[in-house]
């Protein structure tokens, strides 16, 4: 398992900001992964961290896609997904 991934869900945005800071304490980059309705939380967590806590943090890449969820019962459905990679800027 990769240690520099933060999976974003429905917790408060500041909780994810803290998690991002913890990852960046031991690494120079972090990936935020989420899907569905939590995509806006991932964007907010990235921006809060960049603007309030680690100002030398830059967005390096954003990957978007679609994942197919197959529940045990019922129809499968497509859900949007996003991965945001942030990296500390070397000065």
C-alpha positions as CSV (number, residue, x, y, z in Angstrom):
1,X,0.0,0.0,0.0
2,X,1.2,3.5,-0.9
3,X,1.6,5.7,2.2
4,X,1.2,9.0,0.4
5,X,-2.5,8.6,-0.5
6,X,-5.4,10.2,1.4
7,X,-8.8,8.8,0.6
8,X,-11.4,11.6,0.8
9,X,-14.9,10.9,2.1
10,X,-17.6,12.8,3.9
11,X,-15.7,13.9,7.0
12,X,-15.1,17.6,7.6
13,X,-12.7,19.2,5.1
14,X,-10.3,20.2,8.0
15,X,-9.9,16.6,9.0
16,X,-8.5,15.9,5.5
17,X,-6.3,19.0,5.7
18,X,-4.7,17.5,8.8
19,X,-4.2,14.2,7.1
20,X,-2.6,15.8,4.1
21,X,-0.2,17.7,6.4
22,X,0.8,14.5,8.2
23,X,1.6,12.8,4.9
24,X,3.6,15.8,3.7
25,X,5.6,15.8,7.0
26,X,7.4,12.6,5.7
27,X,7.0,12.9,1.9
28,X,7.2,15.7,-0.7
29,X,4.0,14.7,-2.4
30,X,0.5,13.4,-1.7
31,X,-2.4,12.0,-3.8
32,X,-6.0,12.7,-2.9
33,X,-8.4,10.1,-4.2
34,X,-12.2,10.1,-4.1
35,X,-15.3,9.5,-6.1
36,X,-18.9,10.6,-6.4
37,X,-20.3,13.3,-4.2
38,X,-17.0,13.6,-2.2
39,X,-15.1,15.1,-5.2
40,X,-15.9,18.6,-4.0
41,X,-14.4,17.7,-0.5
42,X,-11.2,16.7,-2.2
43,X,-10.9,20.0,-4.1
44,X,-11.7,21.9,-0.9
45,X,-9.2,20.0,1.2
46,X,-6.5,20.6,-1.4
47,X,-7.2,24.3,-1.6
48,X,-7.5,24.8,2.2
49,X,-4.2,23.0,2.7
50,X,-2.5,25.1,-0.1
51,X,-3.9,28.4,1.0
52,X,-3.8,28.1,4.8
53,X,-1.1,25.6,5.9
54,X,1.5,24.8,3.2
55,X,1.8,27.7,0.8
56,X,4.6,26.2,-1.2
57,X,2.3,23.3,-2.3
58,X,1.5,23.0,-6.0
59,X,-1.1,21.0,-7.9
60,X,1.0,18.7,-10.1
61,X,-1.8,16.6,-11.8
62,X,-5.5,15.9,-11.8
63,X,-6.8,12.7,-13.2
64,X,-10.5,12.1,-13.7
65,X,-12.4,9.0,-14.6
66,X,-15.4,6.8,-14.2
67,X,-15.6,3.7,-12.0
68,X,-18.3,1.0,-12.3
69,X,-19.8,0.1,-8.9
70,X,-21.4,-3.4,-8.8
71,X,-23.6,-3.9,-5.8
72,X,-24.5,-7.4,-4.6
73,X,-28.1,-6.8,-5.6
74,X,-29.4,-4.5,-8.3
75,X,-27.9,-2.8,-11.3
76,X,-24.3,-1.6,-11.6
77,X,-23.8,2.1,-11.9
78,X,-21.0,4.5,-13.0
79,X,-19.5,6.9,-10.5
80,X,-17.1,9.7,-11.3
81,X,-13.7,9.6,-9.7
82,X,-10.7,12.0,-9.3
83,X,-7.1,11.8,-8.1
84,X,-5.4,15.1,-7.3
85,X,-1.6,15.0,-6.8
86,X,0.0,17.8,-4.8
87,X,3.7,18.3,-4.4
88,X,5.9,20.6,-2.3
89,X,7.7,23.2,-4.4
90,X,11.4,23.2,-4.1
91,X,12.8,26.7,-3.5
